[in-house]
Structure formats: C-alpha cells, structure tokens
Amino acid sequence: IAVGAPGNLLWLPTGNNKPRYSLDDGRSWAYCRFEGAEPPNGGMRRHNQYSYQRIQLLADKQHPWTFYLYPVGTPAHEAPSRQFRGLWKSVGGGANFTRMRKDLIGPIYGTDAFNCKLKMPPGRSPHIFFCAGDVDADDRDANIGLFFSPDEGTSWASIGGVREPLDFAFGKPVAEGRYPAIYAWGGLSGVRGLHRCLDFNPARAAAASWETIARYPGGSIDSG
C-alpha cells in the first residue's frame, strides 16, 4: 500500500492481481485504469507472491495525489506485456495512470521481477531511485547497481559503486543544502554489507563514491 493525500490509498495485491485505489480510507476500492492498456489479473508479474521483498509502488509526498507503479511484464513479452511493461504515473490519486517509460529499468529481465525497489528521496521530487534487488542468498554480487532518474522515470542513469543492492534508503545530508545520504546493502570492492554515499550529485550520478559502514550490522550474518 502507498499513501497519498488524506484518505487516498493505492493497493497492489500480491498474486499478480490488479492494483486498486481508494479515496475514503479504504472503505471502498476501484480498479486503477491504465491509458491504452488493460492489464489482466495474473501473468503481468506485478507482485508474484507475498514472500518477495518488493517495492514497486511509490507515493510522491511532495505531490500527494501522485503515484508511480512499475510492472515488468512477462518473459515472452506478448501483446499485453508490451502494452503494460514499464513505469506508470497517476496524478489523480491512482484512478488513471499514464505511461512514462515503455521498457524495463534494470538491464536484465527477470532480476527486477523479484525484489526490486522503487523509491523517492524526501523533498527531491521528481527524482526516483531504483534497484533490481538481490535474488541470491550468498555473498556474490552481479554488476547491477542503483539507477537514478531525474525526470520521474523517463530516463535513467546508473549510479557507480555499490553492486547488486538488496535494498537502499535515504538519510540526513552530510551538510545543509547537500543531497540526502544514500545507504545500501550490497557489494562494494568485494565486501558485502552496509554502505553509504554522502556525495551524490544528480548531474554526475556515475561519480558517486561509497564507504563501507559495517560487514555484519548488529552481529547478524544474515542479509540486511
């Protein structure tokens, strides 16, 4: 669920079911509509199953009636998938969505169908960040990092440094007026753990530098 203006909720059920929106705190729900596409229930890999740590639904807190949704379509990429795959935006509380991008964000189909994350740093709309998410329970990491869009998902740039992050989040800027800090659980210079970027510049996304904060935060050897 993503929360917008007071009373406005957007719900993406698991099991690849179609998203719904509410304008009355969840007392009633209606299906979201997508311009030029009619997504069927099932098959579109919106949210395959409840166990995935998947965040593909995003509320713009600076523009409370605005939401973003990222479905990845199917491997065969048949007609419904071609109509529906990509990044969508709604400015009416989730009732109607317009397509912002007609393809995947990540470079490899399949990885972002599992544990992908779509997030927006506080106070920085229309900037959007994305990671395909880790799909392995091991210390290896593929060369898939974070991605950054300065234009609400139309174009994307790869952020240098941390590889195959399972998740990421934003924190306080290192100084007033600077970009929010970025934290990521992934691989950096052969070390899998928690890493931090304090110098992100939207104009030079590939030049971001990272430092390792902890290998096993809290003493746990599980993934962050």
C-alpha positions, 0 to 999 in steps of 0.5 A, a space after each residue: 500500500 502507498 499513501 497519498 493525500 488524506 484518505 487516498 490509498 493505492 493497493 497492489 495485491 500480491 498474486 499478480 492481481 490488479 492494483 486498486 485505489 481508494 479515496 475514503 480510507 479504504 472503505 471502498 476500492 476501484 480498479 486503477 485504469 491504465 491509458 491504452 492498456 488493460 492489464 489482466 489479473 495474473 501473468 503481468 508479474 506485478 507482485 508474484 507472491 507475498 514472500 518477495 521483498 518488493 517495492 514497486 509502488 511509490 507515493 510522491 509526498 511532495 505531490 500527494 495525489 501522485 503515484 508511480 507503479 512499475 510492472 515488468 511484464 512477462 518473459 515472452 513479452 506478448 501483446 499485453 506485456 508490451 502494452 503494460 511493461 514499464 513505469 506508470 504515473 497517476 496524478 489523480 490519486 491512482 484512478 488513471 495512470 499514464 505511461 512514462 517509460 515503455 521498457 524495463 529499468 534494470 538491464 536484465 529481465 527477470 532480476 527486477 521481477 523479484 525484489 526490486 525497489 522503487 523509491 523517492 528521496 524526501 523533498 527531491 521530487 521528481 527524482 526516483 531511485 531504483 534497484 533490481 534487488 538481490 535474488 541470491 542468498 550468498 555473498 556474490 554480487 552481479 554488476 547491477 547497481 542503483 539507477 537514478 532518474 531525474 525526470 520521474 522515470 523517463 530516463 535513467 542513469 546508473 549510479 557507480 559503486 555499490 553492486 547488486 543492492 538488496 535494498 537502499 534508503 535515504 538519510 540526513 545530508 552530510 551538510 545543509 543544502 547537500 543531497 540526502 545520504 544514500 545507504 545500501 546493502 550490497 557489494 562494494 570492492 568485494 565486501 558485502 554489507 552496509 554502505 553509504 554515499 554522502 556525495 551524490 550529485 544528480 548531474 554526475 550520478 556515475 561519480 558517486 563514491 561509497 564507504 563501507 559502514 559495517 560487514 555484519 550490522 548488529 552481529 547478524 550474518 544474515 542479509 540486511 
